[in-house]
Amino acid sequence: MSADRSQAIGLTEKKALPEGNVIFNIGYLKELVTLWRPLLAATIGISGGIGMSVYAQSVMSPFIIAEFGWTRSVFALVGMTGLLGVIIIPLAGRLTDYFGTRLTILPGVIGYPIGWALFSTMDGSLAMYIGLSILNLIFGTFTASVVYSRVIAVHFQRARGLALALMISGPAVVGAIGAPLLSAFVEENGWRAGYLAIAGFAAIMGPLAFALMPSEKPEKLLRRGGNRNWSDYRLVFSSRAFWVIFGGMALCNIPNLLHASQMSIMLIDRGMTMIEAGSIISVYATGVIIGRLASGLALDRFPPEPIAVIGMGLPAIGLALLAVGSPTFTVIAFAMMLVGLSQGAESDIGAILTIKYFDLNIYGTVFSLILSNAVLTGVLGTMILSYTLHMTDSFTMFLILSTGCVVVGSLLFALLGRTVKPVAP
């Protein structure tokens, strides 16, 4: 693509990384300090957004199942509501490319806390729970990494990996600190009060993120008009790199249901008490934080492809340990730490691969498509889990199948090339 065409469509110039030990390079650290405002805004926003729902619902699920007498196999089907994300995630990503992060988060800032508050009004109807889950998914998507990570991708260059890691670590910090506190709070005050507490937290974090978030300059946004949408999507879908990343992420995301609403239920199935399960969730969240920071530092220093193979393959060990016999508390903690390390690295890896193989003008468009595959595989995982629970009343079979999927999916990233010209509109 010619230099004139690059300037015409406003492509972001990619500066070379500093030589030597980038981690301790003054310019590298200075970028983090200079750009504190977009980093802080994105971190606060995602911490009070849908990113924290993994930890919140993991704590709340056992309480409402016990309250209403729902079976585990039927409750597992609630994950089917995530299928709506196939539509809403790409829409949010595309809108972010057009309007920037600040305007795109507004629906989530307003609607997401309301959704959590409405959970406290449940009367035992599974249909009501499903409806509220859909409502939270719609509003929550506008508080997700597909929206907030764009502000990091646009502003940062040298310390982009670490900045993404710090941002995405926010929900894990909330989970590590908040999961045990929320579990104890619900034990003392009931699940209705628990949902109201979550709503209050979201109602504080969202507006604060909006107030801090800088607006993007018009030249950094995707220009609208003509057949722009169709031509951009044709470019993306004709890229081999897109399908390799998409396929690898899809297979590695098959067991993701175990990281969300089914985590406490699975841990209890492995012999944990509710209090012990809350502690394990905290261990998992700590692993997520470590994984994100380690992957962010590594991605700023080394090629992302081998990091993807290693980082995305770690859960295979943890899932295999959980599937074998009756593991002790220590073994389960170690296994969930490995799963957390990989989960922490996943978003950072996906974002950096998107930035490397595609132009920043269509970052939200491409990253949202890659993230939406987690929805498709999440629904597939839900169906598999519900079937295996129905057949065996145990998580063991699902853990074994998930281990194989993660091994194959992580190895797919080895098919990506080291040198590439980004796909650009």
C-alpha positions in Angstrom: 0.0 0.0 0.0 1.4 3.4 -1.0 2.4 6.1 1.4 -0.2 8.5 0.0 -3.0 5.9 0.5 -1.8 5.3 4.1 -2.0 9.0 4.9 -5.4 9.3 3.1 -7.1 6.7 5.3 -5.3 7.9 8.5 -3.3 4.8 9.3 -1.4 4.9 12.6 2.3 5.1 12.2 4.0 2.2 14.0 7.2 3.3 15.8 10.0 0.8 16.3 10.5 -0.5 19.8 13.6 0.6 21.7 16.6 -1.8 21.6 18.1 -3.4 24.6 16.1 -4.4 27.7 12.8 -2.8 26.9 11.4 -3.5 30.4 13.8 -1.0 32.0 13.9 1.4 29.2 13.1 4.9 30.4 11.0 5.7 27.4 9.0 2.5 28.0 8.2 3.4 31.6 7.7 7.1 30.8 4.9 6.2 28.3 3.0 4.5 31.2 3.3 7.6 33.4 2.5 10.1 30.6 -0.6 8.3 29.5 -1.9 7.6 33.0 -5.4 9.0 32.3 -6.6 6.7 29.4 -5.0 3.7 31.3 -6.7 4.6 34.6 -10.0 5.3 32.9 -10.0 2.0 31.0 -8.9 0.0 34.0 -11.6 1.5 36.2 -14.3 1.0 33.6 -13.5 -2.6 32.8 -13.2 -3.4 36.5 -16.7 -2.3 37.2 -18.0 -3.7 34.0 -18.7 -7.1 32.5 -15.2 -8.3 33.3 -16.0 -8.6 37.0 -19.2 -10.6 36.3 -17.1 -13.9 36.0 -16.2 -13.6 39.7 -19.6 -12.2 40.8 -21.7 -14.9 39.2 -19.3 -17.6 40.4 -20.0 -16.5 43.9 -23.8 -15.9 43.5 -24.6 -19.1 41.4 -24.5 -21.7 44.3 -26.7 -19.5 46.5 -29.5 -19.0 44.0 -29.4 -22.7 42.9 -29.8 -23.6 46.5 -32.6 -21.0 47.0 -34.7 -22.0 44.0 -33.8 -25.7 43.7 -32.6 -25.6 40.1 -30.6 -28.6 38.9 -27.0 -28.1 37.7 -27.7 -29.5 34.2 -30.6 -27.1 33.7 -28.7 -24.1 35.2 -25.8 -24.9 32.8 -28.1 -24.1 29.9 -28.2 -20.5 31.1 -24.9 -20.2 29.3 -26.8 -20.4 26.0 -27.9 -16.8 26.5 -24.3 -15.8 25.6 -25.2 -16.7 22.0 -26.5 -13.1 21.7 -22.9 -12.0 22.0 -22.3 -13.1 18.4 -24.3 -10.1 17.4 -23.7 -7.6 20.2 -19.9 -8.0 20.5 -19.1 -7.2 16.8 -21.6 -4.3 16.9 -19.8 -2.8 20.0 -16.4 -3.3 18.3 -17.5 -1.6 15.1 -19.1 1.3 16.9 -15.9 1.8 18.9 -14.0 2.1 15.6 -16.5 4.7 14.4 -17.1 6.8 17.5 -14.2 6.0 19.9 -14.3 4.5 23.4 -15.8 7.3 25.4 -19.1 7.5 23.5 -19.4 3.8 23.0 -19.3 3.0 26.8 -22.3 5.2 27.6 -25.0 2.4 27.2 -23.0 0.2 29.6 -22.3 3.0 32.1 -26.1 3.6 32.4 -27.6 0.2 31.9 -25.2 -2.3 33.5 -25.8 -1.4 37.2 -29.6 -1.5 36.6 -29.3 -5.0 35.3 -27.5 -6.2 38.5 -30.0 -4.5 40.7 -32.9 -6.3 38.9 -31.4 -9.7 39.8 -32.3 -8.9 43.4 -36.0 -9.0 42.5 -36.0 -12.7 41.3 -38.8 -14.9 42.4 -37.5 -18.3 41.4 -38.5 -18.2 37.7 -35.6 -19.5 35.5 -37.1 -17.6 32.6 -36.7 -14.3 34.6 -33.0 -15.2 35.4 -32.4 -15.9 31.7 -34.0 -12.6 30.7 -31.9 -10.6 33.2 -28.8 -12.4 32.0 -29.6 -11.3 28.4 -30.1 -7.7 29.6 -26.8 -7.7 31.5 -25.0 -9.2 28.4 -26.3 -6.4 26.1 -25.4 -3.6 28.4 -22.3 -5.3 29.8 -20.7 -5.7 26.3 -20.3 -1.9 26.1 -18.1 -2.2 29.2 -16.0 -5.0 27.9 -12.4 -5.2 26.7 -13.4 -5.0 23.1 -14.4 -1.4 23.8 -11.9 -0.3 26.5 -8.9 -1.9 24.9 -9.1 0.4 21.9 -8.1 3.4 23.9 -4.9 1.5 24.9 -4.2 0.3 21.4 -4.5 3.9 20.0 -2.5 5.7 22.7 0.2 3.3 23.5 3.1 1.9 21.4 6.2 1.0 23.4 4.4 -0.3 26.5 1.2 -1.4 24.8 1.4 -5.0 26.1 1.9 -4.0 29.7 -0.7 -1.3 29.5 -3.3 -3.8 28.2 -2.2 -6.2 30.9 -2.7 -3.6 33.6 -6.1 -2.6 32.2 -7.4 -6.2 31.9 -6.0 -7.1 35.4 -8.5 -4.7 36.9 -11.4 -7.2 37.1 -9.1 -9.9 38.4 -8.0 -7.6 41.2 -11.7 -7.0 42.0 -12.3 -10.8 41.9 -9.3 -11.6 44.1 -10.3 -9.1 46.8 -14.0 -9.1 46.3 -15.0 -12.8 45.8 -14.3 -13.9 49.4 -15.8 -10.6 50.7 -18.9 -11.1 48.6 -19.2 -14.7 49.5 -19.1 -13.8 53.3 -21.4 -10.9 52.7 -24.0 -13.1 51.0 -23.7 -15.7 53.7 -24.5 -13.0 56.3 -27.0 -10.8 54.4 -28.6 -13.0 51.7 -28.2 -13.2 47.9 -30.6 -10.3 47.3 -28.3 -7.9 49.2 -25.4 -9.4 47.3 -26.8 -8.4 43.9 -27.5 -4.9 45.2 -23.9 -4.6 46.4 -22.6 -5.6 42.9 -25.0 -3.1 41.3 -23.7 -0.3 43.6 -20.1 -1.1 42.8 -20.9 -0.9 39.0 -22.8 2.3 39.5 -19.7 4.0 41.0 -17.0 2.6 38.6 -18.8 3.3 35.2 -19.4 7.0 35.6 -15.9 7.5 37.0 -14.4 5.8 33.9 -16.5 8.0 31.6 -15.4 11.2 33.4 -11.7 10.3 33.1 -11.8 8.9 29.5 -10.2 11.2 26.9 -12.1 11.6 23.6 -10.4 10.4 20.4 -9.4 12.8 17.6 -11.6 12.4 14.5 -8.6 11.4 12.4 -8.0 8.4 14.5 -11.5 7.0 13.9 -12.8 5.0 11.0 -14.4 7.1 8.3 -18.0 6.2 7.5 -19.7 6.0 4.1 -20.1 3.9 1.0 -19.6 0.2 1.1 -17.0 0.6 3.9 -18.5 -2.1 6.1 -18.6 -4.8 3.5 -15.1 -4.1 2.1 -13.6 -4.1 5.6 -15.2 -7.4 6.5 -14.1 -9.0 3.2 -10.5 -8.0 3.9 -10.7 -9.6 7.4 -12.4 -12.8 6.3 -9.9 -13.3 3.5 -7.0 -13.2 5.9 -5.3 -16.5 6.8 -4.1 -15.0 10.1 -7.6 -14.2 11.2 -8.8 -17.8 10.8 -5.8 -19.2 12.6 -6.3 -16.8 15.5 -10.0 -17.4 15.5 -9.7 -21.2 15.4 -7.0 -21.3 18.2 -9.0 -19.0 20.5 -12.2 -21.0 19.8 -10.7 -24.4 20.8 -9.0 -22.9 23.9 -12.3 -21.3 25.0 -14.3 -24.5 25.1 -13.8 -24.9 28.9 -14.4 -21.2 29.6 -17.8 -21.9 31.2 -15.8 -23.4 34.1 -14.2 -20.0 34.7 -17.6 -18.3 35.0 -21.0 -19.3 36.4 -20.0 -23.0 36.8 -16.7 -22.4 38.7 -18.0 -22.8 42.2 -20.3 -25.6 41.2 -17.5 -27.5 39.6 -15.2 -26.9 42.6 -18.0 -28.2 45.0 -18.3 -31.2 42.7 -14.6 -31.8 43.2 -15.2 -31.9 47.0 -14.9 -28.2 48.1 -17.1 -26.4 50.6 -18.7 -23.1 49.6 -16.1 -21.2 51.7 -13.2 -23.3 50.2 -14.6 -22.6 46.7 -14.5 -18.9 47.4 -10.9 -19.2 48.4 -10.1 -21.1 45.2 -11.8 -18.4 43.1 -9.4 -15.9 44.8 -6.5 -18.1 43.9 -7.7 -18.3 40.3 -8.1 -14.5 40.2 -4.6 -14.1 41.5 -3.4 -16.3 38.7 -5.2 -14.1 36.2 -3.4 -11.1 37.5 0.0 -12.7 37.3 -0.7 -14.1 33.9 -1.8 -10.8 32.5 1.2 -8.9 33.8 3.7 -11.6 32.8 2.2 -11.8 29.3 2.1 -8.1 28.9 5.8 -7.7 29.7 6.7 -10.7 27.5 4.6 -9.4 24.6 6.5 -6.1 24.7 9.8 -7.9 24.4 9.2 -11.1 22.4 7.2 -12.2 19.3 3.6 -13.0 20.3 3.3 -16.3 18.5 5.4 -18.5 20.9 3.9 -16.7 23.9 0.4 -17.6 22.5 1.4 -21.3 22.2 2.6 -21.4 25.8 0.1 -19.1 27.4 -3.0 -20.6 25.8 -1.7 -24.2 26.5 -1.3 -23.9 30.2 -5.0 -24.8 31.1 -4.5 -28.3 29.6 -2.3 -29.2 32.7 -4.8 -27.7 35.2 -7.8 -29.3 33.6 -6.2 -32.7 33.5 -5.3 -32.4 37.2 -8.9 -31.5 38.0 -10.2 -34.5 36.0 -8.0 -37.1 37.8 -9.5 -38.8 40.9 -10.3 -36.7 44.0 -7.7 -33.9 44.0 -6.7 -32.3 47.3 -7.2 -28.6 48.1 -3.6 -27.9 47.2 -3.8 -29.7 43.8 -7.1 -27.9 43.0 -5.5 -24.6 43.9 -2.5 -25.3 41.7 -4.7 -26.4 38.8 -6.9 -23.3 39.0 -3.8 -21.1 39.3 -2.6 -22.5 35.9 -6.1 -21.9 34.4 -6.0 -18.4 35.8 -2.5 -17.7 34.3 -3.7 -18.6 30.9 -7.0 -16.7 31.2 -5.0 -13.7 32.2 -2.8 -14.0 29.1 -5.6 -14.6 26.7 -7.0 -11.1 26.2 -3.6 -9.6 26.0 -2.5 -12.2 23.4 -5.6 -11.7 21.4 -5.3 -7.9 21.4 -1.6 -7.9 20.5 -2.1 -10.4 17.7 -4.9 -8.2 16.3 -2.7 -5.2 16.4 0.2 -7.0 14.7 -1.8 -8.6 11.9 -4.4 -5.8 11.3 -4.4 -2.0 11.1 -5.5 0.0 14.1 -8.3 1.6 12.1 -10.2 -1.7 12.2 -8.9 -2.9 15.5 -12.3 -3.0 17.2 -13.9 -4.7 14.2 -11.3 -7.5 14.1 -10.9 -7.9 17.9 -14.6 -8.1 18.4 -14.9 -10.9 15.9 -12.1 -12.8 17.6 -13.8 -12.3 21.0 -17.2 -13.3 19.6 -15.8 -16.8 18.9 -15.7 -17.2 22.7 -19.5 -16.8 22.6 -19.9 -19.5 20.0 -17.6 -21.9 21.8 -19.2 -21.0 25.1 -22.5 -22.1 23.8 -21.0 -25.3 22.4 -19.3 -25.8 25.8 -22.6 -25.2 27.5 -24.3 -27.9 25.4 -21.5 -30.4 26.0 -21.4 -29.7 29.7 -25.2 -30.0 30.1 -25.1 -33.3 28.2 -22.2 -34.7 30.2 -23.7 -33.6 33.5 -27.0 -35.3 32.5 -25.2 -38.5 31.5 -22.7 -38.8 34.4 -23.7 -36.1 37.0 -20.0 -35.2 37.1 -17.7 -32.7 35.6 -15.0 -35.3 34.8 -15.9 -36.1 31.2 -16.1 -32.4 30.3 -12.7 -31.8 31.9 -11.1 -34.5 29.8 -12.7 -33.2 26.6 -11.6 -29.7 27.4 -8.0 -30.7 28.0 -7.8 -32.1 24.4 -9.4 -29.0 22.9 -6.9 -26.7 24.7 -3.9 -28.8 23.5 -5.0 -28.6 19.8 -6.0 -24.9 20.0 -2.8 -23.7 21.6 -0.7 -25.5 18.9 -2.6 -23.7 16.1 -0.8 -20.4 17.0 2.4 -21.9 15.9 1.1 -21.6 12.3 1.3 -17.8 12.4 4.2 -16.2 10.7 6.8 -14.0 12.5 6.9 -11.2 9.9 3.7 -9.7 8.5 2.3 -6.6 6.8 -0.9 -5.6 8.7 -4.2 -6.1 6.8 -5.5 -2.5 6.3 -8.6 -1.1 4.6 
